[in-house]
Amino acid sequence: MKNEHRHSVENWVTVMLADNNPLMLTAMSEIFERDPRFSLIATSSTAEGFLGTVMRMPVQVGVIDWNLPALGGAKLIEVLREQESAPRLVVYGDESSETSRKAMSAGAAGFAARSGSVERLLETCLAVANGQMVFPFLDVRKLQQDPIEQLSRRERSLLEALSKGSTNRDLAQEFGISPNTVKFHLSNLFDKLSVKNRAQAIAFYYANRAAKGDF
């Protein structure tokens, strides 16, 4: 009997949960705590809290809300991609091909819809822990076709303002942020669009709009 118990403990999948909704976080916690296949390590209501914990403690799978404050799911995934011991991330969100596509593009390992069954979420986490990628059907040809879709709302607004000729000082005043923060956001924006400067970013923006027939 003891050997069986030891075997089950050794095969626990360690999990951390992050969701801004306290009711959702409580419900998910109960689900994972009841299942002997998992060991719930911690929970958090923010991306920063999640990041701080998984940097200190080994966690195999993280289940996160895509709209997790304040970094958001995409940025959190981006930060953790640089960490060797980072958990594999499952985005638990609203059933939307757009959300699951963005999660895959950002580098998540899986996606589970909130409208799906509890067992579906658990099985997704187990599969991800075993190195699999788990997503609903997606047309992968569309994943990299439009880099602008991968930008945050703030980055899209900055790009649109750039296209109108706004300077860094204009952007700082318009968005209520410091000039240094403007530079930080623009650097991230240029990286995501694979451009080197604002002129190239503006050219990319107008070429993208023309391709979509937005003119």
C-alpha positions as CSV (number, residue, x, y, z in Angstrom):
1,M,0.0,0.0,0.0
2,K,2.8,2.4,0.8
3,N,4.6,1.6,-2.4
4,E,1.4,2.5,-4.4
5,H,1.1,5.8,-2.5
6,R,4.8,6.6,-3.2
7,H,4.4,5.9,-6.9
8,S,1.4,8.2,-7.1
9,V,3.2,11.0,-5.4
10,E,6.2,10.7,-7.6
11,N,3.9,11.0,-10.7
12,W,2.1,14.1,-9.5
13,V,2.0,16.9,-12.1
14,T,2.8,20.1,-10.2
15,V,0.5,23.0,-11.2
16,M,0.1,26.7,-10.6
17,L,-3.1,28.6,-11.4
18,A,-3.5,32.3,-12.2
19,D,-6.9,34.0,-12.8
20,N,-8.1,37.5,-11.9
21,N,-11.6,36.1,-11.1
22,P,-11.6,34.9,-7.4
23,L,-14.6,32.6,-8.0
24,M,-12.9,31.0,-11.0
25,L,-9.6,30.7,-9.1
26,T,-11.4,29.0,-6.2
27,A,-13.3,26.6,-8.4
28,M,-10.2,25.6,-10.4
29,S,-8.2,25.1,-7.1
30,E,-10.8,22.7,-5.9
31,I,-10.8,20.8,-9.2
32,F,-7.0,20.3,-9.1
33,E,-6.8,19.6,-5.3
34,R,-9.4,16.8,-5.7
35,D,-7.5,15.1,-8.5
36,P,-4.7,12.7,-7.3
37,R,-2.9,13.2,-10.6
38,F,-2.0,16.8,-9.7
39,S,-0.3,18.7,-6.9
40,L,-1.4,22.3,-6.7
41,I,1.6,24.4,-5.8
42,A,0.1,27.9,-5.7
43,T,-2.4,30.4,-7.1
44,S,-2.2,34.0,-8.1
45,S,-4.6,36.8,-9.3
46,T,-1.9,38.6,-11.3
47,A,0.7,37.8,-13.9
48,E,3.4,39.3,-11.7
49,G,2.4,37.1,-8.8
50,F,2.5,34.0,-11.1
51,L,5.9,35.0,-12.5
52,G,7.4,35.6,-9.0
53,T,6.3,32.2,-7.8
54,V,7.4,30.0,-10.7
55,M,10.8,31.7,-10.8
56,R,11.3,30.4,-7.2
57,M,9.6,27.1,-7.2
58,P,9.6,24.3,-9.8
59,V,6.2,24.0,-11.5
60,Q,5.5,21.7,-14.5
61,V,2.3,23.3,-15.8
62,G,0.8,26.8,-15.4
63,V,-2.9,27.4,-16.1
64,I,-3.4,31.1,-16.9
65,D,-6.2,33.5,-18.0
66,W,-5.3,35.2,-21.3
67,N,-6.3,38.6,-19.9
68,L,-4.4,38.2,-16.7
69,P,-3.5,41.6,-15.2
70,A,-1.3,43.5,-15.5
71,L,1.2,42.0,-18.1
72,G,-1.4,39.9,-19.9
73,G,-1.1,36.3,-21.1
74,A,1.0,37.1,-24.2
75,K,3.7,39.1,-22.3
76,L,3.8,36.5,-19.5
77,I,4.4,33.7,-22.0
78,E,7.1,35.8,-23.7
79,V,8.9,36.5,-20.5
80,L,8.8,32.8,-19.4
81,R,10.0,31.6,-22.8
82,E,13.5,32.9,-21.8
83,Q,13.6,30.8,-18.6
84,E,15.0,27.3,-18.9
85,S,12.9,25.9,-15.9
86,A,9.7,27.7,-16.8
87,P,6.4,25.8,-16.6
88,R,4.6,24.8,-19.8
89,L,1.5,27.1,-20.1
90,V,-2.1,26.3,-20.7
91,V,-4.3,29.2,-21.5
92,Y,-7.8,28.7,-20.0
93,G,-10.1,31.2,-21.8
94,D,-13.3,31.9,-23.6
95,E,-13.9,29.6,-26.6
96,S,-12.6,31.7,-29.4
97,S,-10.5,30.7,-32.4
98,E,-8.9,34.1,-32.1
99,T,-7.8,33.6,-28.5
100,S,-6.5,30.1,-29.0
101,R,-4.6,31.3,-32.2
102,K,-3.0,34.1,-30.2
103,A,-2.1,31.8,-27.4
104,M,-0.4,29.4,-29.9
105,S,1.4,32.2,-31.6
106,A,2.7,33.6,-28.3
107,G,4.2,30.2,-27.4
108,A,1.6,28.6,-25.0
109,A,1.7,24.8,-24.9
110,G,-2.1,24.4,-24.8
111,F,-5.5,25.9,-24.7
112,A,-8.7,24.8,-22.9
113,A,-12.0,26.5,-23.3
114,R,-13.9,27.6,-20.2
115,S,-17.0,26.3,-21.7
116,G,-15.5,22.8,-22.0
117,S,-15.7,20.0,-19.4
118,V,-13.5,19.9,-16.3
119,E,-12.0,16.6,-17.5
120,R,-11.0,18.3,-20.8
121,L,-9.0,20.9,-18.8
122,L,-7.3,18.2,-16.7
123,E,-6.5,16.0,-19.7
124,T,-5.0,19.1,-21.5
125,C,-2.8,19.7,-18.5
126,L,-1.6,16.1,-18.4
127,A,-0.9,16.1,-22.1
128,V,1.1,19.3,-21.9
129,A,3.0,18.0,-18.9
130,N,4.0,15.1,-21.1
131,G,5.4,17.4,-23.8
132,Q,2.4,17.6,-26.1
133,M,0.8,20.7,-27.7
134,V,-2.9,20.8,-27.2
135,F,-5.1,23.2,-29.2
136,P,-8.5,23.1,-30.8
137,F,-8.4,23.0,-34.6
138,L,-6.6,25.9,-36.1
139,D,-5.6,26.8,-39.6
140,V,-1.9,27.1,-38.8
141,R,-1.2,28.9,-42.1
142,K,-2.8,31.9,-40.6
143,L,-0.7,32.0,-37.4
144,Q,2.1,34.2,-38.8
145,Q,0.3,36.0,-41.6
146,D,-0.5,39.2,-39.7
147,P,2.1,40.3,-37.1
148,I,-0.1,43.2,-36.2
149,E,-2.6,40.8,-34.7
150,Q,0.0,39.8,-32.2
151,L,0.5,43.3,-30.9
152,S,-1.1,44.4,-27.6
153,R,-3.8,47.0,-27.6
154,R,-1.3,49.6,-26.4
155,E,1.2,48.7,-29.1
156,R,-1.5,48.9,-31.8
157,S,-2.5,52.4,-30.6
158,L,1.2,53.4,-30.6
159,L,1.6,52.1,-34.2
160,E,-1.5,54.0,-35.3
161,A,-0.2,57.2,-33.6
162,L,3.2,56.7,-35.3
163,S,1.5,56.5,-38.7
164,K,0.1,60.0,-38.1
165,G,3.6,61.4,-37.5
166,S,3.6,61.5,-33.7
167,T,7.0,62.1,-32.1
168,N,8.1,60.3,-28.9
169,R,7.2,63.4,-26.9
170,D,3.7,63.4,-28.5
171,L,3.3,59.7,-27.7
172,A,4.3,60.3,-24.0
173,Q,1.7,63.1,-23.7
174,E,-1.0,61.2,-25.5
175,F,-0.6,58.0,-23.5
176,G,0.3,59.5,-20.2
177,I,3.7,57.7,-20.0
178,S,7.3,58.7,-19.7
179,P,9.6,59.1,-22.7
180,N,11.6,56.1,-21.5
181,T,8.4,54.0,-21.4
182,V,7.6,55.1,-24.9
183,K,11.0,53.9,-26.1
184,F,10.5,50.6,-24.3
185,H,7.1,50.0,-26.0
186,L,8.5,51.1,-29.4
187,S,11.4,48.7,-29.0
188,N,9.0,45.8,-28.3
189,L,6.8,47.0,-31.2
190,F,9.7,47.0,-33.7
191,D,10.8,43.5,-32.5
192,K,7.3,42.0,-33.1
193,L,7.0,43.6,-36.6
194,S,10.6,42.6,-37.4
195,V,11.5,46.2,-38.3
196,K,14.4,48.4,-37.3
197,N,12.9,51.8,-36.9
198,R,9.8,53.9,-37.0
199,A,9.9,54.6,-40.7
200,Q,9.9,50.9,-41.4
201,A,7.1,50.4,-38.8
202,I,5.0,53.0,-40.5
203,A,5.6,51.5,-43.9
204,F,4.6,48.1,-42.5
205,Y,1.4,49.6,-41.1
206,Y,0.2,51.1,-44.3
207,A,1.2,48.0,-46.4
208,N,-0.8,45.9,-43.9
209,R,-3.9,48.2,-44.2
210,A,-3.6,48.2,-48.0
211,A,-3.4,44.4,-48.1
212,K,-6.6,44.3,-46.0
213,G,-8.4,46.9,-48.2
214,D,-8.8,49.3,-45.3
215,F,-8.2,52.3,-47.4
